[in-house]
Amino acid sequence: MSQSEEQKVQFKEVMRNYPTGVTIITATDKEGNPVGLTVNSFASVSLDPLLILWSIDHRSSNIDVFKSADSFAVHVLAANQKDVGYTFAKKGVDRFSTCEWRISEYGLPIISDSYAVLQCKTFKQVEAGDHTILIGEVVEIEKNDKEPLLYYQGSFSALPERIEL
Ligand SMILES: Cc1cc2nc3c(=O)[nH]c(=O)nc-3n(C[C@H](O)[C@H](O)[C@H](O)COP(=O)(O)O)c2cc1C
């Protein structure tokens, strides 16, 4: 049974009101060029082994690169990285010319100043509707002393100020 338009509208509304963090996921294409996009479908999966997942839209210009990549890097963005989060969601922009980045020991593009970076080996791919779920095994973790960037109702924000009781 296919979903009604009303159900799709409701579904989008529910997901819009579900707060998440923000990541940028990068890989290197066959010619050695960096690719990357802003992603909020990131989630943890398993502790033994260390697994995470995210999903990529089949309409993404990067779908073929990620489907054939044997590794990728997840950058959990810091609260002061709104600009890079917007840039990596825009089409027709030379995304990597707008930020500082380097190539890691695994040959992955690593964007500077994130809250955390998880370098992953591709573990499994699952076709799911109009997306492909990419499951990665975490092989390297970098964590910095920063607060994360949040995504809620179509906007980026920082954590609200917390008052200790
Ligand atoms: C906050 C946010 C979260 C996003 N999450 C995803 C995601 O989980 N998967 C995905 O394929 N695209 C996601 N996108 C869209 C991509 O960042 C990008 O805009 C889209 O893939 C078009 O660029 P591309 O064709 O170069 O990939 C997200 C965009 C934003 C702003």
The ligand as an SDF file (V2000), in Angstrom:
LIG
                    3D

 31 33  0  0  0  0  0  0  0  0999 V2000
   20.6690   19.4870    8.1380 C   0  0  0  0  0  0  0  0  0  0  0  0
   20.7590   18.6940    6.8610 C   0  0  0  0  0  0  0  0  0  0  0  0
   20.7710   17.3090    6.9240 C   0  0  0  0  0  0  0  0  0  0  0  0
   20.8750   16.5340    5.7580 C   0  0  0  0  0  0  0  0  0  0  0  0
   20.9060   15.1750    5.8690 N   0  0  0  0  0  0  0  0  0  0  0  0
   21.0410   14.4140    4.7470 C   0  0  0  0  0  0  0  0  0  0  0  0
   21.1220   12.9950    4.8580 C   0  0  0  0  0  0  0  0  0  0  0  0
   21.0620   12.4130    5.9390 O   0  0  0  0  0  0  0  0  0  0  0  0
   21.2930   12.2890    3.7030 N   0  0  0  0  0  0  0  0  0  0  0  0
   21.3520   12.9000    2.4700 C   0  0  0  0  0  0  0  0  0  0  0  0
   21.4890   12.2030    1.4590 O   0  0  0  0  0  0  0  0  0  0  0  0
   21.2750   14.2540    2.3510 N   0  0  0  0  0  0  0  0  0  0  0  0
   21.1300   15.0180    3.4500 C   0  0  0  0  0  0  0  0  0  0  0  0
   21.0590   16.3760    3.3450 N   0  0  0  0  0  0  0  0  0  0  0  0
   21.1730   16.9950    2.0140 C   0  0  0  0  0  0  0  0  0  0  0  0
   22.6430   17.1050    1.5740 C   0  0  0  0  0  0  0  0  0  0  0  0
   23.4210   17.8300    2.5110 O   0  0  0  0  0  0  0  0  0  0  0  0
   22.8150   17.8430    0.2170 C   0  0  0  0  0  0  0  0  0  0  0  0
   22.1300   19.0470    0.2760 O   0  0  0  0  0  0  0  0  0  0  0  0
   22.2630   17.0830   -0.9250 C   0  0  0  0  0  0  0  0  0  0  0  0
   22.8020   15.8110   -0.9200 O   0  0  0  0  0  0  0  0  0  0  0  0
   22.5930   17.7990   -2.2660 C   0  0  0  0  0  0  0  0  0  0  0  0
   23.9590   17.8430   -2.5230 O   0  0  0  0  0  0  0  0  0  0  0  0
   24.7120   16.6890   -3.3520 P   0  0  0  0  0  0  0  0  0  0  0  0
   23.8990   16.3740   -4.5690 O   0  0  0  0  0  0  0  0  0  0  0  0
   26.0500   17.2680   -3.6650 O   0  0  0  0  0  0  0  0  0  0  0  0
   24.8040   15.4970   -2.4380 O   0  0  0  0  0  0  0  0  0  0  0  0
   20.9540   17.1730    4.4950 C   0  0  0  0  0  0  0  0  0  0  0  0
   20.9360   18.5780    4.4260 C   0  0  0  0  0  0  0  0  0  0  0  0
   20.8420   19.3290    5.6030 C   0  0  0  0  0  0  0  0  0  0  0  0
   20.8450   20.8380    5.5130 C   0  0  0  0  0  0  0  0  0  0  0  0
  1  2  1  0
  2  3  1  0
  2 30  2  0
  3  4  2  0
  4  5  1  0
  4 28  1  0
  5  6  2  0
  6  7  1  0
  6 13  1  0
  7  8  2  0
  7  9  1  0
  9 10  1  0
 10 11  2  0
 10 12  1  0
 12 13  2  0
 13 14  1  0
 14 15  1  0
 14 28  1  0
 15 16  1  0
 16 17  1  0
 16 18  1  0
 18 19  1  0
 18 20  1  0
 20 21  1  0
 20 22  1  0
 22 23  1  0
 23 24  1  0
 24 25  2  0
 24 26  1  0
 24 27  1  0
 28 29  2  0
 29 30  1  0
 30 31  1  0
M  END
$$$$
